Amino acid sequence: MFNPLEHQGIPLQQQLRSWRELNVQPIDPEAVDPYTRCRIITMNGIEVESIMFSHQFARVCPDQEVRRQLAYTRYVESQQQRVVNWMLPGVASVLETTLGYEQVAVDLTAWVARHEPDPYLRQAYEFGVLEDFDHLYRYANLYEMLERRKAEKIVDGLTEVMPGRPTVLEHRHPFDEVRTPYDKNVVDPRSKLNALTILSAEQQVMIYYMNVGPQYMEPIARQLYQEISMIEQEHVTHYESLLDPGENWWERLLTHEYNECWLYYSFMEQESDPRVRAVWELHLQMELAHLQQAAELLRQHDGREPEQVVGSAGVPEPLLFEPNKRYLRHLLATQMDLTKLGEGYVTEAHERFEWMQQQLHEGQQPPSEEVIEQHRGMYGDEYRIETEGPHPVESLRAKEGARRA
């Protein structure tokens, strides 16, 4: 079992890199393993969250020496984020990157749900993944409409493309997005890492869609990004509310660094591209030193050992990007009709849900439905990739004669 707390890593003073070292060669979009792209997108989101957290910590920290340490580590994390994100190819369109983001959301969240030890937290991931699954389907149809290309080029048959919980039904009252947080004192340390990982990934999607949506001229593209970016904001609320608000800044700093060690270790173990694997290896060695710094700050300012926060057993099993088709089909068959009420899940369309739907839609068809209608108007059908057979929900099956990859 790999225990990051037992390793020192590269000394902090040796971690700054030159422009030459930061100028990494991007992946080849035509030859890359789709899950290599997914790992890059994931680690970009993880690094962005680490940087944003460090900035927020610095704004409330009165200790100048701690602020200086945060500033130095944050600069290194910023270099890491640039290296990771700059491995994505500039030739990829915004929609191609979007499809990659949604493939990450689907297969990352599905894996975490399958391995989450806490039943309530697992249900939170199972609920959310069915919505990202639907977003992938909507964007795949937009992709073919605007760029005359198929999502198969991006997802490579590893992830199916078909309706999930319809996006039109994902607009809920904000009160109902707030979940019950885990208890930091009794929760399995793996659950802390899972929650932070999925929160970071969803936050990245939210920010990306907020910024790229207005760059389109086509009305349907602008509208679809606007609608789904609002759902992603809901998802960030959904996942961030799972974190125990009683966690102080010192333990959250430690958890952030420990999580990065786990993920870089996980991706190093499974990466198929030697050049990308070398980045994961280097960044892991850097993060080990960041973790040691966070552990020392915890001891000095909180009077606790790091094992009291993240456990002493080492990191969980490596997080894997792998197909989750059977699992997702099971969720589609059993949880499609769920919505939220308070901090729980229900099947009835309650008053608050109905009120929110009326406020947004006013009896009109939202962009997520309109994009499918426009695709049918252009091609006579909708775009799907159903490698495992018809949709498990009969009412959502493709109409007779529709294309299936």
N, C-alpha and C positions, 0 to 999 in steps of 0.2 A: 504494500500500500504506500503510495507516494504521499509524504507529509511535508507540505511546503514550509512549515515552521522549522523544520530541521535543516534547511538549506539557506545559505547566505546570499547566493546569487552574485551578480556583477556589482561591485561597489558603486554607490550612487555617483561619486565624482567621476567615474569612467563611463557614464551612460549617455552623455551628450554626443550627438552625431552631426557630421558636416552635411552641407547641401548635397555633396556627391553621394553620401550614404543614404540620404533621404530620397534620392531620385531613383526609386525602384522601377523595375520594368513591369508594366501591367500584364495581367493574364491575357491569354489569347481567347477571345469569346467564342471562336469557332471550335476550339479543341479542349477547352477547360471542362473538367468534371463539374457538373452543376452544383455538387455539394462543396466543392472548393469555393465557388462563388458564394454559397450560403455561409460558409465559415468566415469568409472575409466580411460579408455584410454583418454577421453577428458580432464579430470582434470590433468592428467600427462602432456599433451601437454600445457595446460594453465600454469602450474607451471614451466615447462621448459622455456617457453617464458618469464615468469616473471624473472627468474634467469638470462637468457641471456640478457634481457633488462637492468637489474640492473648492470651487469658487464660492458656493453657498456656505460651506464650512468657514472659509476665510472671512466672510462678511459678518459672522457672529462670534469669531474667536478674538478675545482680547489680548492673547499672548503673542507678542511680536515674533518671538523665536519660532513658535509653532507656525505662524503665518509665513515665515520665511521658508521653513521646511516644506510646507504645502505648496508654496510657489515654485520651489525647485522641482519637486516631484511632479507637479502639474505641468511644468514645461516639458519634462521628459515624456509624460503621458500624451501631451499634445504632439510631440514628434512621433510617438507610436501610432496615434490616430491617423496622422498624415500618411505614414508608411502603409498602414492597413488599407485605408480608404483609397489611396492612390494606386493600389494594385488593381482596382476596377478599371476596365478599359474605357478610354474616352470615346471610342466609336460606338459604344452602347447608347441607345436612345433612352430617354427618360422612362418610357413604357417598358423597355426591356429590363431596366434596373428595377422598376416597380414590380414586375413579375418575379424577379429574384427576391425582392423584399417579402412578397407574399408567400413564396415557397419557403423562405426562412420561417415566417410566422406560423405556417401550417406544420411543417415537420419538426421545428424546434419545440413548439408548444405541445404537439402530440407526444414527443419523446418525454418531455418533462412530466406531462400528465400521467404517462404510463409508469413513471418511476417515482412519483410523488408519494411519500408514505402517509401523509395526512389526508383523510377522506374529504374534508371540507375544502382544502386547498386544491386537491385533485379535481373536484367538481368545478372550481373556478377556472381551471385551465381547460377542462373539457367543454365548458360553456363557451369560452372565448375562441377556441380553435375552430368551432363550426362557423363562426362569423368571418374569420380570416379566410377560411376555405371558400366562402361565398365571394369574398372580395377578389380572390384569385380568378374565379370564374368570370366576374364582371370585367375585370381588366383584360383578361384573355380575349374576350369578345371585342373590346375596344381596340386592342392591339391589332387584331386582324382587320378591323374596319379602317383604322388610320394608316397602318403600315403595310397592310396586305401580307402579313407574315403570321405564322402560327406559333402559339405558346409552346408547342412541342419542342421547338428549337431551344427554349430556355429550360423547361423542366425535365426534358429528356425521358418522359415516361415514368420518372421516379415518383411523381406526385400527380394524382388524378385532378382533372379540371371539370367540375360539374357543380350544380347549386348546393350551397350549404344552407344555414339558416338565412332566409332572404334578407338582404340588407334593409329593405323597407321595414322589416319588423325589428330591426336592431336599435331604432331610435326610442330610447326610454327616458323616463324622468331622471334627472341627475341624482335625486335622492336614492334611487334604486341601484345606482352604480357603486355605492359605498358598501364594501364587504366587511365581514368580521375579521379583525387582524389576528395573526397568530400570537401566541404568548411566547416571548423570547426565552423565558425561563424553562419551558418544558418542551418546546418544539424541537424536532430533529434538526440538527445543523444543516442537513441537506435541504430542508424546506426553505431556510433563509437564502441559500444560494439559488434555488429554483426561482423563488419570487423575485429576487434582484435581477436574475438573468432575463426573465420574461418581461419584467417592467422595462428594462433597458432596451430590449428589442422593440417593444411596442412604442416606446417613447421616440426611438429613432424613426419609425414609420410615420408617426404623427408629425414630427418636425419636417420630414422630407416632403410629405404630401402638402403640408401647409405652404411650403415654399415653391414647389414645382408646379402646382396646379395652375396658377395664373399665367404660366409661360406658354400655355396652349392657346391657339386661336380658335380651334374647333369648339363650339359651345358645349357639345355633349362631353368632351374631355374635361373642360373647365368645371362643368357641373358635377361630373362623377368624382373628380378629385375633391371637390368641395364637400360632397356628401360623405365620402368614405373617410376623409380627414376628420370629420366630426365624430364618426364612429371610433376612430383611433384615439381621439381625445377621451371618449368614454372608456376605452380599454385601459388607457393609462390610469384613469381614476380607479377602475376596477382592480388593477394589479397593485397600484401603490397603496391602496387601502388595506391590502393584506399584510403589509409590514407593521410590526409592533411600534406604535408611536412612542413607546417608552424606551426604545433604543436610543442611547445618547450618541453624540457625534463621534466619540472615540471608538465605540464598538462598530458603528456603521462604517467608519474609515477602515477598520480592520476587515470587516466583511467584504467591502468593495475590493480590497487588495487580495484577499483570499479567493474571492470569486474569480478574479482575473487569472490567478495562478491555476485554478482548477480548469478553466476554459482553455487557456493556452496549452496546458498539459494535455487536455483531452484532444484538442485539434492537432497537436504535434503527433500524437499517437496514431491518428487515422489519416493524416494528410497524404494524398497521392502525388502531389506536385512537389518535387524536391526543393525547388526554389521557394515556394510558399512555406514549406515545412521549416526551412531555415529561418524564416521570419518568426514563426511560432516559437521555435527553440530559443532564439535570441530574446524575444520579448518575455518569455517565461523566466529566463535568467535575470532580466531586469526587474520583473514584478516580484521575484523572490526578495530582492533588496527592499522594494517598496513595502512589502509585507513586514519585513523585520523592523523597518522604521515605524510602521503603524503599531506593531506589537509593543515597541518600546514606549511610544506615546501613550498607549493604553495603560501600561504599567505605571508611568510617571503621573498621569493625570486622572486615572480612574482606579488605580490600586488593584488591578486584576491582571491575571495571566491570560494570554490569548486563547488558551485551551478552554477557558470558561465561556468564551463566546462562540468559537467555531468547533469545539471538540478536540479530542486528542487522537482520533483514529486516522487522521489523514483525509484527503479529499475523497468524495464518493467515486463510484465507478465513472469512467470517462463518458462525457456526454457525446452521443453519436448522432450524426446526420445519417438517416437511413429511411427507406420507405415505411410509411405507416398506413398503408391502404386498408388493410383489414380492420385495424383499430378505428380509423376514421369512418369506415362504412358502418361499424357497430354503433358509433356515436350518432351518425346520421339516422340510423334506424330507431334509436331509442331516446334521443334528446332534442330532436328538431323543434318540438313544440314548447320548449321551455322559455320562459322569460323570467324577470326578476321582480321581487316584491320585498321591500325592506332589505334585509341582509340574507334572504333566502331565495329559492327558486320555485316557481309555480308554473302551471300550465294554462291557467285562465287569464284572459285579457282583462286585467283589473282596471279600475277607474282611472288611476294615475297614468297607466300605459295608454289607455284610449285618449286621454286628454292630450298627452304628448304627441301622439300620432296626428290628432286633429290640428294641433298648433302648427306642425311642420308641413303636412301634406295638403291640408285644406281641400281634400277630395281630388287632388291632382296626382299624377303618376310621378314618382321621384326619378332622378337620373339613373339610379341603379336598375330600374325596370325599363326605362326608356332606351338604355344602351342595348338591351337584349332585343327590344322591338326594332330598333334601327338595324341591328345585325340581321335579324330575320328578313327585314325589308331589302337588304342588300344581297344576302346570300340564300334566302329562302329557308334558313334554319339558324340555329345557334351553334356556337363553337363549344365542343366538349372533348375531354380526353377521358374515356371510360374503359380502362384496360381490364377491369375486373368484372365487367358485365353491366347490366342496367342499373340505374340509380336505386338504392335500397328503399327509397320512399316512392311508392307508386305514383303519387300525384306530381312528383318532380321528374319523372322519367321523360326522356326526349321523345318528341312526337314522332310518329311513324315516318320513316324515311330520313330522319335527321342524321347528319354525319357523326360518326364516332371515330376517334383515333384508336 
